[in-house]
């Protein structure tokens, strides 16, 4: 069975952009429900898996939408927690150069990222992704859709634009939420390691594997 990963920081560490109350509801209720339902669906179908990535890819190919939605949302949220840090840093090295090449600098990336999130109609996610050549793009996805089942694109960072991610703290002002998020919370260290993986240097982030006794054939 897959477990709900612990947050990599305290519940209040991302305040004031994301409050303690939002983090507790978002992680302990929303994320936990996706993990729980994924495990229940796998158990009901008599399936086990060595990785959540395998579940996402398999359910996408088999058009098992309920399993895909819950597994992908479990993955998206876990990556989202890791994609944030209470320590403000700036991108550097190869990632900084790629940002400058693609967007003219961090300010240009912020504009593209915020615009991508604001223009996402309804629920979803806004991502910074890289292809294998190190070309960066800002893309949005609807609902649970992500890049686990899509070839050739690696997510570097992501922001959740489902309403439950920001309504308690920012009401209906998604733009203010995205601007504050981009200025304070991206984990540029993770983004740099993901960028390296995208271009063939190292492994990309993966969801924590299920307990050893639960591993088996891929779903």
C-alpha positions in Angstrom: 0.0 0.0 0.0 1.1 3.6 -0.7 1.5 5.9 2.3 0.8 9.5 2.7 4.2 11.2 2.8 4.9 13.5 5.6 5.3 17.2 4.8 9.0 18.2 4.5 8.4 21.2 6.9 6.1 22.3 9.6 2.4 23.0 8.8 2.9 26.7 9.4 6.3 27.0 7.6 4.8 28.4 4.4 2.8 31.2 6.1 1.6 33.8 5.2 1.3 32.6 1.6 -0.2 29.2 2.7 -1.5 29.1 6.2 -1.3 26.3 8.8 -5.1 25.8 8.4 -4.8 25.3 4.7 -1.9 23.0 5.0 -3.6 20.8 7.5 -6.8 20.5 5.4 -4.9 20.1 2.1 -2.4 17.5 3.2 -4.2 15.7 6.0 -7.7 15.6 4.3 -7.4 16.1 0.5 -4.1 14.4 -0.2 -4.8 11.6 2.3 -8.1 10.9 0.6 -6.4 10.5 -2.8 -3.9 8.0 -1.3 -6.6 6.1 0.5 -8.8 5.8 -2.5 -5.9 4.7 -4.7 -5.1 1.9 -2.3 -8.8 0.9 -2.1 -9.1 0.8 -5.9 -6.0 -1.3 -6.3 -7.1 -3.7 -3.6 -10.6 -4.1 -5.1 -9.1 -4.9 -8.5 -6.6 -7.3 -7.0 -3.7 -5.2 -8.2 -0.4 -4.3 -6.5 2.4 -2.1 -7.9 6.0 -1.4 -7.4 5.6 2.3 -7.9 2.8 5.0 -8.1 4.3 6.0 -11.4 3.5 2.6 -12.8 -0.1 2.9 -11.5 -0.5 6.3 -13.2 0.9 5.1 -16.5 -1.0 1.9 -16.5 -4.4 3.5 -15.6 -3.9 6.2 -18.2 -3.3 3.6 -20.9 -6.2 1.5 -19.8 -8.5 4.5 -19.5 -9.2 3.6 -15.8 -10.1 7.2 -15.1 -11.1 6.9 -11.4 -7.8 5.1 -10.5 -5.8 7.5 -12.7 -7.4 10.6 -11.1 -6.7 9.5 -7.5 -3.2 8.1 -8.2 -2.2 11.1 -10.2 -3.5 13.5 -7.6 -1.6 11.6 -4.9 1.5 12.1 -7.0 0.8 15.7 -7.8 0.3 16.7 -4.2 3.4 14.9 -3.0 5.5 16.6 -5.7 3.8 19.9 -4.8 4.9 19.7 -1.2 8.5 19.0 -2.2 8.4 21.8 -4.8 8.0 24.3 -2.0 10.5 25.5 0.6 10.2 28.0 3.5 13.8 29.1 2.6 13.8 31.8 -0.1 16.5 31.1 -2.7 17.2 32.0 -6.3 17.8 29.6 -9.2 21.5 29.4 -10.2 23.8 27.4 -12.5 22.4 25.6 -15.5 18.8 26.2 -14.4 19.3 30.0 -14.1 20.8 30.0 -17.6 17.9 28.0 -19.0 15.4 30.4 -17.4 17.3 33.4 -18.9 17.4 31.7 -22.3 13.7 30.8 -22.2 12.1 33.7 -20.4 14.7 36.5 -20.3 15.2 36.0 -16.5 13.2 35.2 -13.4 10.8 38.1 -13.8 9.9 36.8 -17.2 9.3 33.3 -15.9 7.1 34.7 -13.1 5.0 36.6 -15.6 4.5 33.4 -17.7 3.9 31.2 -14.7 1.4 33.5 -13.1 -0.4 34.0 -16.4 -0.5 30.3 -17.0 -2.1 29.7 -13.6 -4.6 32.5 -13.9 -5.6 31.4 -17.4 -6.2 27.8 -16.3 -10.0 27.5 -16.4 -11.3 25.6 -13.5 -9.3 23.2 -11.4 -5.8 22.1 -12.2 -2.0 22.8 -11.9 0.5 25.2 -13.5 4.0 23.6 -14.1 7.5 24.6 -15.2 8.7 21.7 -17.3 11.8 20.9 -19.3 12.4 18.7 -22.4 15.5 16.6 -22.9 17.3 19.4 -24.6 16.8 21.7 -21.6 14.2 23.9 -23.2 11.8 25.2 -20.5 8.0 25.7 -20.9 5.2 26.8 -18.6 2.2 24.5 -19.1 -1.1 24.0 -17.2 -3.1 20.8 -16.8 -6.7 20.2 -15.9 -7.8 18.3 -12.8 -5.4 15.4 -12.1 -3.5 15.4 -15.4 0.2 15.6 -15.0 3.5 14.6 -16.7 4.1 11.2 -15.3 2.4 9.5 -18.2 3.7 12.0 -20.8 7.0 11.3 -22.5 9.9 13.8 -22.9 8.8 16.4 -20.4 10.0 16.6 -16.8 8.3 18.8 -14.2 10.7 21.2 -12.4 8.1 22.9 -10.1 4.3 23.1 -9.8 1.7 25.2 -8.1 -1.8 23.8 -7.3 -4.6 26.1 -8.6 -7.5 24.0 -7.3 -9.6 26.4 -5.2 -9.0 24.4 -2.0 -5.3 25.2 -2.3 -5.8 29.0 -1.8 -9.4 30.0 -1.0 -8.9 30.1 2.8 -5.9 32.4 2.5 -6.5 34.4 -0.7 -10.3 34.0 -1.3 -10.9 34.2 -5.1 -7.8 36.1 -5.9 -5.8 33.4 -7.7 -3.4 35.9 -9.2 -2.4 37.3 -5.8 -1.9 33.7 -4.6 0.3 32.8 -7.6 2.4 36.0 -7.3 3.0 35.5 -3.6 3.7 31.8 -4.2 6.3 32.4 -6.9 8.1 35.1 -4.9 8.4 33.1 -1.7 7.9 29.4 -2.0 9.5 27.6 -5.0 12.1 25.0 -4.1 14.8 25.9 -6.6 17.1 23.2 -5.4 14.5 20.5 -6.4 13.9 22.4 -9.7 17.6 22.2 -10.4 17.9 18.5 -9.7 14.8 17.9 -11.9 16.3 20.0 -14.6 19.5 17.9 -14.4 17.4 14.7 -14.6 15.6 16.1 -17.6 18.8 16.5 -19.5 20.2 13.1 -18.6 22.0 13.8 -15.4 20.6 11.8 -12.5 17.1 10.5 -11.7 13.9 12.6 -11.5 11.9 12.7 -8.3 9.6 9.7 -7.6 6.8 9.1 -5.2 7.9 7.0 -2.2 7.6 3.3 -2.9 5.0 1.2 -1.2 6.1 -1.0 1.7 8.2 -3.9 0.6 5.6 -6.5 1.5 3.0 -4.8 -0.7 5.1 -4.7 -3.8 4.3 -6.9 -6.7 3.5 -6.8 -10.4 2.9 -3.4 -11.9 -0.7 -2.3 -12.1 
